[in-house]
C-alpha cells in the first residue's frame, strides 16, 4: 500500500489499535468479535477502502451483509469515505484515484449472501441446470405458493388409501401444519432423509448421557454406600425401605440399558420416580432425605422430559409408540417427496428460484473444481458481516470462495445471534473462529464500545453477567456467556442524570389485568422525565419488545397520556395481510397467466373462493389450466356460492384491467379498494377492535403510491422492495417518527441505538411446548404423536435448551441498544401467599438487581434505590395511584351473588336497583356500513366520537384530534369520505364549545378525575353493566357529568330529553353515593342546546 494513501485512509477513521490491526492484516484470515457499539461498520468500511488503496480491483473485493438495507448502508458509507478522501487530497493523482473508485462503485460487490449466490448461478446456468433469466421469488409469494401446494397435497392424500393412517395419527389441521413445516425446511428435511440417522443408536447414546449424568450417579453411589443400619438411623425405617426399593429399581434400569432395552430402562425409571422419590417420610435432619430431594430435582430436570414419572398423567415410553413413530416417518417421507417435487415443478414452470434454491445451487456448483478455481481467482478479498447469523450451508459457500489465507475477513458477535427462527446457527461463528485461530489466523475482540457511557455499561454488565454467566459451557456450543464491554466515554449527555438504570412496575391482582398497569406506569414515568428535561424530545425514547403482542397495551397508555408514538412493525408494513392482499391483486393485474398470484387473488378476503373450489377449477380436466382462462370459461362445476364469487372476481378484474399502467398507481389502488369493497370486508372481519388501524394501513399504502409518482405497476412493485425494511404503523398521535416515541421488537432494533431504551413488557413468557415437529441435526426429523415418541422427547428437550440460550442473547441485544438511560418496564402481582412477584425476564433482572418487591410495594408509590456490584445505582418504583376511588377488591360488595355465572364484568360499584337504563344509553360500535348519504349518519356515531375525545381529553388545540375522530368514525362503520368529514366537523364543533366553557377548566384542575368509569348494578336477578361518562372531585365535592350530543331546537324538546335522561342520571347518583358514602351531584351537559352548552343539575 502506498504509505501516503494508507495515512489518508486511516486518517478518515478514528480507529482503536485492535481495529487498525483488523483493518490492515493481509497475510492471515481475520475473525473479529465485535461487541455491541464497538465500531463494527467502521472497521468493515475501513478494511474495504484500504484494500482498494492497496490496489485490489474493485470487483475483486466482495462484502456480504445480512440484509439488503445493510448492503445499501455499507455501499453508502464506502461512497462517502471515497468522496471525503477525494475532497481532502492535496495530490491531484490521489484525488483522481479516489474519484475514479467512487465512480465505479455501482459495480461494487456489496450484497446479501442470496444476491451473491444469484450472481454465481447466473454465471453458470448450464452447470446449475437453470434458466439464466430466472426470477427470485420473494418470501411473501413463496409462502403463498407453499400454502397452495400444501392444500393441493392434502386433497391428494385423502384420495390415496396408503396415506390414510396419517389422518389417524394426526388431526387434519396438524397434518397440514406439518406439511407446511416440511416445505419451509425442505433442504434440511431432504438432508435428514438422505442422512439416514440410526434412531436406535441415537436413543441409546442419549439415554446413556442422561442416565449416567455425573450428579445423578454421585447421589446414587452415595445412597448405595450407606449400609442398612446407617440408613435406618439417618432416615428412619419407612424412608430407608423406600430408598432401598429405589436402588433396586434403579439397578434394574441400568441393567436394562446395558442390554439395549431402552423401553425397559424407561419403565424402571418411571417406576422409580412414581413410587420411590416421595419426600413425606423420614427425619427432617436426614442426610439421605436431602440426597433424595436433590435426586428428585435432577430427575425432573434431566430424565422426566424423556421418561416421565413426575406427572402420573404422562405415560412412560412404549414399544407401540416407537413402532407408530417408525411407521409415521415411513409414510411421511413419500409425502415430503410429493410436496418437494410439486413445489419445484411450480417454481420451474414460472421461472422462479427461492432463497433456498439460491443457497443450494451456489453451494453445489462451487464444489466443482473449475468453477471453484475461477471464483477463488476472481475474489481476492471476502468480507462477511453479521457472521453469527449465517448457517452451515452459507459457511461452506464463504469458505469455498475465500481460497488462500489472508482473504477471509468475518465479523460477528456470538452474543447477538438471535435469528435461529431463520435457521441461523450460532455455532457456525464459533467454529470458524476456532478454526481460523487453530490455523494461525488473527482473532480479534473489539470490546470497547462507543455507544453507552461508563455508568450504563457497568450497571448493565452487572445485570447481564449474573443472568448470562461469565463462562461458556463446553458441552453446549450454542450457549454464549457475557463478556464485559469497556465504555469509550465516562459521562452521559448533558441533561441526563442518575440513576441511569430504572425499573418501573405496574401492580395488579392478576397478570392479564396488569399489563395495562405496567404501560400506564411507564407513561407516567416518561412524562416525569420529560418535565425534568432528561427527555429532550419524545424521539429520544424507544421501547423494545420481545414480541409485538405487547404493543397494544403501551399504545393505549400513550394515547391516554398524549404521548406521541410510532410503532415500527417487526415484519414490515408491506407484509401485513391487508396490504399483501391488495398488492397481490395489483400484481395479478399485470400478468393474468401467473397462477400463483391469481390463486392468491381468488382466495383472498376480497373474493373468498374456497380452496376446494380453486382445486376443482385448476384440475377439472386432469391437466392444470390457467385460472384466468377458467374464469372466462364454464363455471358450472362450482357450487352456487363459489360460482357467484368467481363471476364477481371476473367482473371486477375486467373493470380494472383498462386502468393498469394507464393511471397513477395511487388511483389504481383506490379503484381496487373501492371495487372490491375492501374497507367493508376489513370492518366485518374485525373482531379485535383493529378496524381503524387496518383502514389507516390502506390509506398509508395509497399515500406511498402517491408519493412514488409511479404509473407502471412493475416499477411500483420494485419501488416497494426498497421500502420493505421500514414498516411503521402510526400511532394516533403522530404520522412520523420525528418527535415520537418508537415501539419496535428487539429483532427490528438490531444494529440500532437510542438515547433512552425501555425494555418493555418484560413479563412476557416465550411461547413453547406447541411444536408439531423438530428438525435438529443429531435427531433428524421427529414428529409429535400421541403419546410422544422418544426421539421427539429428546428433540423437544434439546430445542428448549437451545431456545433458552437464544433468549438470553435476545435480552443482551435489547439492553445494549441504549446510549444514555435504560428503563425496565413490567408488572408485579401477588401470589397465593400475598407475596409480590414477577415472571420471565423481569424475574431474572429483579433477582440480579436484588430488588425487594414486597418492600417496594409497601412504600406506596415511593421510589427505592439499589446498588449493583460495581456501585451503580438502580431506581425502582411501583406505580400505585394514591386515593384511588375504585378498588379492585370487590369481595365485600358481591357476596350476595351466589351464581358465579352471574358475576359482573366489573365488580367496582354494585347496588341493588330495579330500574333499567334506556337503550340509547348503550354506546356500542355499530357494524353497519353507511351508503354515502350524510343524513343517514346515526347520532350515536357522532356521540361516540365526542365521548372518545373527552375520554382522552383531546380537543381542537391538539393536532391529533382529527386523526382520532376519523378513526373512531371509521371504526363505527362510516365508509364514505363525505360522511367522515361531516361527522368529524360536527364533533369538532361540539368539542370546541366544551373547550371554551369554564366547566372544562374546572374539570381539568380536579385533584381526581375518572373517565368512562365502569359499574355494575343488580337489576332484580340480573346484572346490568354500564359506564359513567365522568366522575371528578370539584371544590364543592364529587360530581358526575353525563355528556349529551343531541341537537336541541326548542325548550319543549329539551324538557323531554331532560325527563328521559334524568332516570339514568339518578342511577349514576345512587351507584356512586352508595360506594363512596358521600353526597354526589349529577349533571347533564348538553353540548348543543340552541347552539350553546347548557348544564342541568339533576335532583336526587
Secondary structure by P-SEA (a helix, b strand, c coil): ccaaaaaaaaaaccccaaaaaaaccccbbbbbbcccccaaaaaaaaaaaaaaaaccccccbbbbcccaaaaaaaaaaaaaaaaaaaaacccaaaaaaaaaaaaaccccccccaaaaaaaaaaaccccccccccbbbbcaaaaaaaaaaaaaaaaaaaaacccaaaaaaaccaaaaaaaaaaaaaaaaaaaaaaaaccaaaaaaaaaaaaaaacaaaaaaaaaaaaccaaaaaaaccaaaaaaaaaaaaaaaaaaaaaaacaaaaaaaaaaaaaaccccccccccccaaaaaaaaaaaaaaacccccccccccccccccaaaaaaaaaaaaaaaaaaaaaaaaaaaaaaaaccccaaaaaaaaaaaaacaaaaaaaaaaccbbbbcccccccaaaaaaaaaaacccccbbbbbbcccccccccccccaaaaaaaaaaaaabbbbbbccccccccaaaaaaaaaaaaaacccccccccccbbbbbbbbbcccccccccccccbbbbbbbcccccccaaaaaaaaaaaaaaaaaaccccccccbbbbbccccaaaaaaaaaaaacbbbbbbbcccccccaaaaaaaaaaaaaacccaaaaaaaaaacccccccaaaaaaaaccccccccaaaaaacccccccaaaaaaaaaaaaaaaaaccccccccaaaaaaaaaaaaaaaaaaaaaccccaaaaaaaaaaaaaaaaaaaccccaaaaaaaaaaaccccccccccccccccbbbbbcccccccccccbbbbcccccccccccccccccccccbbbbcccccaaaaaaaaaaaaaaaaaaaaaaaaaaaccccbbbbbbbbbbcccccccccaaaaaaaaaacccaaaaaaaccbbbbbbcccbbbbbbbbbbbcccccccccccccccccccccccccccccccccccccccccccccccccccccccccaaaaaaaaaaaaaacccccccaaaaaaaaaaaaaccccaaaaaaaaaaaaaaaaaaaacaaaaaaaacccccccccbbbbcccbbbbbbbcccccccccbbbbbbbccccccaaaaaaaaaaaaaaaaaaaaaaaaaacbbbbbbbbbcccccbbbbbbbcc
